[in-house]
Amino acid sequence: GDEVVTDALCTFEKVPTLIHELVVIETWKEKLFPLLKKKLSKMSTLRSYLPIYHEASLANLLEVSLFHENAAEAADDQAVDLIAWCHRKLVYLCETPNSELLPPDLDVSA
């Protein structure tokens, strides 16, 4: 299953591209999404969800692929960008209060 995908990503040198796309979608979400959020939410909730889903899908694909040594080597210099992305996500999770991370109707105090 995942080995075929990982081999294809390495063969066609797409691992650095995936990392680049991960950083690009993060930047898009941070800079442009707040400006478009209200307009997108009026049109369709799916449109506002897609950038979040795209980032999560890329992160998951990289997570599965990078368990293989050849994919980790294929990341090359982009690995530094991936580590920086992981660091930013961890800092965000550590600094953001739970009340902002969870939906308001979800009670986790019990």
C-alpha positions in Angstrom: 0.0 0.0 0.0 2.0 3.0 1.3 5.3 1.6 0.0 4.1 2.0 -3.6 3.1 5.6 -3.0 6.4 6.3 -1.2 8.4 4.8 -4.0 6.5 6.9 -6.5 7.1 10.1 -4.5 10.8 9.3 -4.3 11.1 8.2 -8.0 9.5 11.3 -9.3 11.2 13.6 -6.7 7.9 14.8 -5.2 8.8 14.7 -1.5 10.3 18.3 -1.6 7.3 19.5 -3.5 4.9 18.1 -0.9 6.9 19.9 1.8 6.9 23.1 -0.2 3.1 22.8 -0.6 2.7 22.2 3.1 4.5 25.5 3.9 2.5 27.3 1.1 -0.9 26.2 2.4 0.1 27.2 5.9 1.1 30.7 4.7 -2.2 30.9 2.7 -4.2 29.9 5.8 -2.4 32.5 8.0 -2.4 35.4 5.6 -5.3 35.1 3.1 -7.8 32.8 4.8 -8.8 35.4 7.5 -9.5 37.9 4.7 -11.7 35.5 2.8 -13.3 33.6 5.7 -16.6 35.5 5.9 -17.2 35.5 2.1 -16.3 31.8 1.9 -18.6 30.8 4.8 -21.5 32.5 3.1 -20.9 30.5 -0.1 -20.3 27.0 1.3 -18.7 25.5 4.4 -16.9 23.0 2.2 -14.9 25.9 0.6 -13.7 27.1 3.9 -12.8 23.6 5.1 -10.7 22.6 2.0 -7.5 24.5 2.9 -7.6 22.9 6.4 -8.2 19.5 4.9 -5.4 20.1 2.3 -2.8 20.8 5.0 -3.9 17.8 7.1 -3.7 15.5 4.0 -0.3 16.7 3.1 1.0 16.3 6.6 -0.5 12.8 6.8 1.0 11.8 3.5 4.4 13.0 4.6 4.1 11.4 8.0 3.5 8.0 6.4 6.1 8.4 3.7 8.9 9.7 5.9 9.0 6.5 7.9 10.9 5.1 4.9 14.5 6.0 4.8 14.5 6.7 1.0 11.7 9.2 1.4 13.5 10.9 4.3 16.6 11.2 2.1 14.6 12.5 -0.8 13.4 15.4 1.4 16.9 16.8 1.0 17.1 20.5 2.0 13.4 20.8 2.4 13.6 18.7 5.6 14.6 21.9 7.4 11.4 23.6 6.2 9.4 20.6 7.4 11.0 20.7 10.8 10.3 24.4 11.1 6.6 23.7 10.1 6.4 21.0 12.9 7.9 23.4 15.3 5.4 26.2 14.5 2.5 23.7 14.9 3.8 22.5 18.3 4.2 26.1 19.5 0.7 26.9 18.4 -0.7 23.9 20.2 1.2 24.7 23.4 0.4 28.4 23.4 -3.3 28.3 22.4 -5.8 27.8 25.2 -8.0 24.7 24.9 -11.0 27.0 24.7 -9.8 28.3 21.4 -8.8 24.8 20.1 -12.1 23.1 20.8 -15.5 23.9 19.5 -17.6 25.9 22.0 -20.2 23.2 22.4 -17.7 20.5 23.3 -17.3 20.0 27.1 -14.1 18.2 28.1 -14.2 19.2 31.7 -15.8 15.8 32.7 
